[in-house]
Amino acid sequence: MFLINDHDPLSRSAAGSSIAARRLDRRPTPLWTVLIPFFNERDYLAATIASLAAQSVRAIMILVDNGSTDGSAEVARAAVRAHGLDALVITETTPGKVAALRAGLGWVRTRYVATCDADTLYPPHYLAEAERLLQRDRCVVAGAYFVAPGADQAALDAEARKILSAAKLLPRQCHAGGAGQCFDVEALRAVGGFDAAIWGYILEDHEVIHRTMTRGRMLYSQDLWCMPSPRERDRESIRWTLFERLVYSATAPWAGSWFFYRFLARRLQRRKLLSVQMRERAHQHVEGAAVA
């Protein structure tokens, strides 16, 4: 097991961060990093980590605490130790999922990275199936469909048919949420990665796919799925409108950049739908990033 956390005195300074990076680099590098941003996810995080610890291929785990106040970071550290994982626990205090993902991506040293939500369960073959897709010609991102907890094979088959049909009909747009996206790291970094200066609004999972697909294609499969939690959300609605979805479908094949940066960005800005509104609860605003 390899774990850097806020009990490691080396990690409290820039020198500690450099030492931590060298320690990561000395280990044999697997193909995968699992990147999990979290904010006040104490009730779900341990189960998510357990499901990813059971993967059939080895992975490094990077957990990014985005300012939790409920002890989520302690839950993360305990789960990492319990499962003997190679893991890095960091803190990104700039609020918002995009900021957390950007901080985590900076530590990735593997060929592939999976962005996972802290309240989602993943089957043991999840990374292996994503890897199979990413090894296909020109595939730079693999997308998973969502099913309800406890879904049987009939439910899996039904959801698989939906996403495969949608991908065949509209191959140049995103059909998977951020909890179910797996990237070729070189392609992701080549288009700017996760960056609020590029896109600081909601729907960051769709926008980053638009940029990544300028380097190749996105693939799905019947066997690539995950199970988000069924909990009720206590935030205001952050969905895009039906009109915006229709414009996305119509323009994605030929004018995706116009859609996101000239059309959708202005509309989301007027509605004040920034990435930070993905947060479930309000928290104190502080700035900066640090290894935890």
N, C-alpha and C positions, 0 to 999 in steps of 0.2 A: 504493500500500500504506500502511496505517496500523497501527502496532504499538506498544503500550505494554508494557514488560516491565521486568525488574529491572535492566537496564542503563541505563534512563532515570532520571537523578538526580531529575527532578521527581516521580517516582512513589514516592519513599521516605518521604513525609510526607503528612499530611492535605492540605496545600496542593497537593502534587503530584497527589493524587487529584482535587481539585477542578479543577485545570488539565486533567487527563486527561479528566474528564467534559465540560468545555467543548469540548475538541478533538473528542470524539465528536459533540457536539451541533452543531458547525459543519459537519459533512459532510452531504451529501444522505443522508437516511435510507432504507434499503431496507425492505421489508416484513418481513424475516426476521432473526432472530438464531439462531445455532446455539450451544447451551450444552453444553459437554463437561467434566464433572468427571473427574479422573483421579488415580490413586494407583499409582505404580510400574508404568506401562504403556509403558515404553520400547520394547518389542518390537512393539507394535501401533499406537501412536499415530500414527506418520507415515503409515501406510496409511489410517487412518481420516480424517485431515485431508486427504489427497490425494483421497479419494472425495468429501468434502464441498466441496473446492475445485473439483470438476468439475461442480457443480450448474448447472442451466440458468437459475436465477434468482440474483440477487446476494444475499448474506447477510453480516452481521457475525458474527464468530466470537468467543465468549468461552470461554476455556479456564481451568479452575479446578484448580490443583494442590493436592491435599488432603494435602500433607506428603510428597511423594515423596522417596525417597532414592537412586533409581537413575538420575538424570539425565533423567527424563521431561520436566521443564520445558525443558531445553535442546533436547531433540528437538522439542518443540512450537514453540519459537521458530524453530528452523531450518526446520521445515516451513512455518510461516507465511511466512517470508521467501522460501522457494523458490517458493511458489505466489502470492506477491504479494497476500496476503489482508488485508482489514481485520479486525484482531484485537486482542483485549485478553487478556493473560495475567495472571491474578491468583493469589494464594495464599490459601487458607483453611486455617488450621492447626487449627481445631476439627475433630476427626476425624469422619468419617461422610459418606455421600453426601448426606443431607438438608442438612447444613450447607454443603456445597460448592454444591449447587444454589441454596440460599437466597442465598449470597454472589453467585453469578453472576446470578441474576434481578434483583438490585438494580441491576445495570448495564444491563439491557435497556431499550432505547428504541424498539423496533420493535413493529409490530402483532402479529406472530406469533413464537413461540419453539419451537424443536425441541430436546428433550433427547436427546442422543446419547451412546452409550457409547464409550469410548476404544478398544475392541477390536472394533468393528463397522464393516462396509462398507455404504455407501449408494449406490444407483444414481443416475445423473445427474438423473433426473426426480423424485427423492424429494420435495424441497421444493415443486416445482411441483404435484405431485399432492396433497400435503397442503394446499396453498393452495386448490386446486380444491374440496376437501371443506369446508374452513373457510369458504368463501364461500357455502356453501349455508345455507338458512334454519335458524337456531337452532343451528348446529354450533359448538361451543366447543372441541372436541378431536378430532384425527384420530389413528387408531391403525394401526400397521403390523404385519404378520405377519412372523415370522422364517423364514428358509430357510437351509439349509446352504451353505457356500461352494461355488461351482461348480454350484449347482442349475440344472437345465435347465427349459425352459418347462413340461414336464409336472409337475415338482415344484412350481413356482410356482403352477400352476393348482390342484393338489391342496391346498396350504396355503391358498390364497385361498378355496376352497370351504369349508374348515373354519371359518375365522374369520368369513366372511360368514354361514354357517349359524348359528354360535354367537351372533353379534350379532343375528340376526333372532329367535332363540329367547329370548335373554336380553339385551335391549337396554339395561338399566339397570346392567349390571356391566361391568367392564373385561376385555377379551380381548387386550390388548397390553402388553408389558413396557415399562419405562422407556426402553429404548434405541430404542423406536419410537413415541414419543408427541410430538405437535405441538399446541401450545395457542394459543388466542386469549389474548393477554397480559392484556387488561383483565379477562376472566372469571377467569383464574388468580389474578390479584392480588386480585380482589374476594372470593375465598374464602380468602385467607390465604397463597396461594403455597406454597412449601416451607418448613416450619417444624417443627423438632423439638419445640417446645412443644405443637404440635397433634398431631403423630404422629412419634415418635422410634424406631419399630420397623422391622423389615423389612417388605416389601410396601408400601413407601411409594408405589410406582408405582400400586398399586391404590387406596390410600386417597386420594391426591390426585385421582384420576379421580372417585371418589365425590363429593368436594366440588365439583369443577369441573362435574360434570353437574347440580348443583343450579341452574346458570345456563343449561343448554341440553342438547344431545345430543352423543354421540360417534359418529363415522362411520368406516367402513373402506372400502377398495376393493381390487379385484383387483390394481391397479398400485402399491399402497403397501406396500413390503416392504423388508427390510434383511437383512444377513448377519452375525450374530454369529460370533466366532471359535469354533473347535471345541476350544479348549484345555481341559485338565483343571483343575478347581478344587482348590485345596489347603486350603480351609476346611471346617469341619464343615457338615453339612447344615443349611440354613436354610429348608427348604420348610415350608409349612403342611400340615396333615394332611388326609387325605381327608374326615374329618368336618367340618373347618373349611371346606373348599371347598364341601361340600354345603350347609352352613348359609348360606354366602355366596350361592350360587345361589338358595336358597329365600327369603332375606330382602332381597336387593339391591333388588328393585322397590319395596318398601314400608317396610323398616326397616333401611336401610343404615347409618344413624348408630348405631343400637343395635348392629349387627353389629360395626362397627369399634371403637367407643369403650367399649362395655360388655362385649361378648363377646370379641372377638379380642384387644384390647389386654391384657386380664387374662391371657389364656392365653400370649401372647407374652412378657409381663413375667415370668411364672413360669418360662418357658424361657430367659429372659435373651437373647432374640433382638432386640437393639437394632440400629438402623441402622448403627452402627459395625462390626457383624459382617459387613457386606457387603464390608469390606476384605479383600483377598487375603492380606495379611501384617501382622504386628504392627509398630507403629512407635511412636516416642516420643510421648507425649501432651503437647501444648502447646495453648495457647488463644489466640484472637484471630484477626482477619482483616486482611489487608494486601494492597495492590496489589503484585504482584511486578514 
